[in-house]
C-alpha cells in the first residue's frame, strides 16, 4: 500500500491543483467536460476560485508523503443530490492495492451522507475502466444518459450508490 493522506484542498493549493488537473486532462480526456487546451488557458483567478470549491461541497486530494498529489475527487450538490465529479487517480497508484481510490471515495461518501441518501455521478460510456471501478464500489447504472458535450456521439451514463 502506498503511503498517502487525504485532505481538503485549500485555496493556497491552486498551483498543485492546476498541475493535477492538467495531468487529468492529458491522461483521460474523455472523462472531463473541458479540454486540456481550454484548461491551460485559464487565468490564475480561475484556479484560485476552483481551489476554493463550491459552497457546501468538498474537494479532496490524495497526497504522498513527499507532497506529490496523486488523486482527487470532488463532491457537489447538483439537482439537489450529492454528486461525485472531477475524479482522478494517477496511473502510478491505481488499483485496490494502493488504496487511493477507496480512501478518496470514502471521504466523499462521508460528506455526501450529510446531504442525501445516495451519491450520483456521470461517467462516459467509452471509459469502461471507470465504469467497472464504480461498479466494484457499489454504484449501479440508472439507465439515464446525457450527451457528452465535447464528443456528441458518446454519452454520459448516470450511476448511483445508496449510502443508507
Buried (B, 14 or more C-beta within 10 A) or exposed (E): EBEBEBEEBEEEBBEBBBEBBEBBBEBBBBBBEEEBEEBEEBEEEEBBBBBBBBEEBBBBBBBBEEEBBBBBBBBBBBEEBBBBBBBBBBEEBBEEEBBBBEBBBBBBBEBBBEBBEBBBBBBBEBBEEBBEBBEEBBBEBEEEBEEBEBEEEBBBBBBBBEBE
